[in-house]
Amino acid sequence: MTNSLLRSLQALESFGSHPTARWEVPLSDGIHVIEFDHGTATGRRVVKIDGKLFVNREWMFRLVGDEVIKFKDVKFVIRVDPIPGLRYSYSLWVDGKSFKSFIQAQSKVLETWSTQIAQNEYRIILDKNTQNVWINGEQTESEMMELKYNLLSPICQQLLHYAVPGRKILV
């Protein structure tokens, strides 16, 4: 009887294909998607970052509390708190900052451009603090040649000169 009840609870929890909570986190190497699935009957917790499984706990007696994940030198904490009506709230903390505070700080630190060159899509990120340049999630050696402001062109406000292995491209 107990096994049957447990299987029924697990089947109910795995019925939905959408995660319980989802965040898009901008880091210097690109945007990473964190998905958290919380089984409120069994306490099951699943954490995926960019589709890769980081945490998979099938049965937990504590339904609330923190789930701590280390990813690329960044500490993520997913906090599960109870709210009235046998429900739960889910919040993300990034390196000790609330998700909202982290996003505000990152928007001041990172400058991002998307461009297409010869039918190839490029996402270019400049970390203003370190002057590191990331292209499609990979840090690249770069030379800062020139930074121009073009007030006439709303499409391309800033031009960044960076090096791609073997050739230089002006974006």
C-alpha positions as CSV (number, residue, x, y, z in Angstrom):
1,M,0.0,0.0,0.0
2,T,2.8,2.4,0.9
3,N,4.7,1.7,-2.3
4,S,1.6,2.2,-4.3
5,L,1.0,5.6,-2.7
6,L,4.6,6.6,-3.2
7,R,4.4,5.7,-6.9
8,S,1.2,7.6,-7.3
9,L,2.7,10.7,-5.7
10,Q,5.8,10.5,-7.9
11,A,3.6,10.0,-11.0
12,L,1.6,13.1,-10.2
13,E,4.7,15.2,-9.7
14,S,6.3,14.1,-12.9
15,F,3.1,14.7,-14.9
16,G,4.0,18.3,-15.8
17,S,6.7,19.1,-18.3
18,H,7.3,22.6,-17.2
19,P,9.7,23.4,-14.3
20,T,8.4,24.9,-11.1
21,A,10.7,27.9,-11.5
22,R,12.9,29.2,-14.3
23,W,15.5,32.0,-14.4
24,E,17.6,33.5,-17.2
25,V,20.9,34.6,-15.7
26,P,23.3,36.9,-17.6
27,L,26.9,36.0,-16.9
28,S,29.9,37.3,-18.7
29,D,30.0,34.3,-21.0
30,G,26.3,34.6,-21.9
31,I,22.8,33.9,-20.6
32,H,22.3,30.7,-18.7
33,V,18.9,29.2,-18.0
34,I,18.4,27.7,-14.5
35,E,15.4,25.4,-14.1
36,F,14.1,24.2,-10.7
37,D,11.5,21.5,-10.3
38,H,10.0,20.9,-6.8
39,G,7.8,18.0,-6.0
40,T,5.6,19.4,-3.2
41,A,4.3,15.9,-2.2
42,T,7.7,14.0,-2.1
43,G,10.1,16.9,-1.7
44,R,11.8,16.0,-5.0
45,R,14.2,18.6,-6.2
46,V,15.7,18.8,-9.7
47,V,18.1,21.6,-10.8
48,K,19.2,22.0,-14.4
49,I,21.5,24.7,-15.8
50,D,21.4,25.1,-19.6
51,G,19.6,21.7,-19.8
52,K,22.4,19.9,-17.9
53,L,21.3,18.1,-14.7
54,F,23.1,19.4,-11.5
55,V,20.8,18.2,-8.7
56,N,18.4,15.3,-8.6
57,R,17.0,14.4,-5.2
58,E,14.1,12.0,-5.4
59,W,12.8,12.0,-1.8
60,M,13.3,14.7,0.8
61,F,11.5,15.1,4.1
62,R,12.2,18.8,4.2
63,L,10.0,20.6,1.7
64,V,11.5,24.1,2.4
65,G,15.1,25.3,2.5
66,D,18.0,26.2,0.2
67,E,19.5,24.3,-2.7
68,V,23.1,25.5,-3.3
69,I,24.8,25.0,-6.7
70,K,28.2,26.1,-7.8
71,F,28.5,26.9,-11.6
72,K,31.5,28.5,-13.3
73,D,32.8,30.1,-10.0
74,V,29.3,31.5,-9.4
75,K,27.3,30.4,-6.3
76,F,23.5,30.0,-6.9
77,V,21.1,29.5,-4.1
78,I,17.5,28.5,-4.8
79,R,15.5,29.3,-1.7
80,V,12.2,27.5,-1.1
81,D,10.0,29.2,1.4
82,P,6.4,28.4,2.6
83,I,3.6,30.7,1.9
84,P,0.0,30.5,3.2
85,G,-2.3,27.8,1.7
86,L,0.3,25.0,1.5
87,R,2.1,26.7,-1.3
88,Y,5.8,27.7,-1.8
89,S,7.7,30.6,-3.1
90,Y,11.0,30.2,-5.0
91,S,13.7,32.8,-5.2
92,L,17.2,32.8,-6.7
93,W,20.3,34.3,-5.1
94,V,23.4,34.8,-7.2
95,D,26.7,35.3,-5.3
96,G,24.8,36.5,-2.2
97,K,22.6,39.0,-4.1
98,S,18.9,38.6,-4.8
99,F,18.2,37.8,-8.5
100,K,16.8,41.3,-9.0
101,S,19.9,43.0,-7.5
102,F,22.2,40.8,-9.4
103,I,20.4,41.6,-12.7
104,Q,20.7,45.4,-12.0
105,A,24.4,45.0,-11.2
106,Q,25.1,43.0,-14.3
107,S,23.3,45.5,-16.5
108,K,25.8,48.1,-15.4
109,V,28.8,45.8,-15.9
110,L,28.0,44.0,-19.2
111,E,27.6,45.5,-22.6
112,T,26.0,43.1,-25.2
113,W,25.8,43.2,-29.0
114,S,24.3,40.7,-31.4
115,T,25.3,40.7,-35.0
116,Q,25.4,38.6,-38.1
117,I,28.5,38.3,-40.3
118,A,28.4,36.1,-43.4
119,Q,25.3,34.2,-42.1
120,N,26.9,33.5,-38.8
121,E,25.3,34.9,-35.6
122,Y,27.6,36.4,-33.0
123,R,26.7,37.5,-29.5
124,I,29.4,39.7,-28.2
125,I,29.7,40.7,-24.5
126,L,32.1,43.2,-23.1
127,D,32.7,43.1,-19.3
128,K,33.4,46.7,-18.4
129,N,35.1,45.8,-15.2
130,T,37.7,43.4,-16.6
131,Q,37.6,44.5,-20.2
132,N,37.2,40.9,-21.2
133,V,35.4,40.1,-24.5
134,W,33.2,37.0,-24.9
135,I,32.0,35.9,-28.3
136,N,29.2,33.2,-28.3
137,G,30.1,32.2,-24.8
138,E,33.9,31.9,-25.3
139,Q,36.4,34.4,-24.0
140,T,38.5,35.7,-26.8
141,E,41.8,37.6,-26.9
142,S,40.9,41.1,-28.0
143,E,42.3,44.5,-28.8
144,M,40.3,47.5,-27.9
145,M,41.0,49.7,-30.9
146,E,38.2,52.2,-30.9
147,L,34.9,52.9,-29.2
148,K,32.7,55.2,-31.2
149,Y,29.3,56.6,-30.4
150,N,27.1,57.2,-33.4
151,L,24.1,59.3,-32.4
152,L,22.5,59.1,-35.9
153,S,22.2,55.3,-36.0
154,P,19.8,53.7,-33.5
155,I,20.7,50.2,-34.8
156,C,24.4,50.3,-34.0
157,Q,25.1,52.7,-31.2
158,Q,28.6,51.4,-30.4
159,L,31.3,49.9,-32.6
160,L,33.6,47.3,-31.1
161,H,36.8,46.1,-32.8
162,Y,37.8,42.6,-31.7
163,A,40.0,39.9,-32.8
164,V,38.8,36.5,-34.1
165,P,41.5,33.8,-34.5
166,G,43.2,34.5,-37.8
167,R,41.4,37.7,-38.8
168,K,40.0,41.0,-37.5
169,I,36.4,42.0,-37.8
170,L,34.8,45.4,-37.3
171,V,31.3,45.0,-35.8
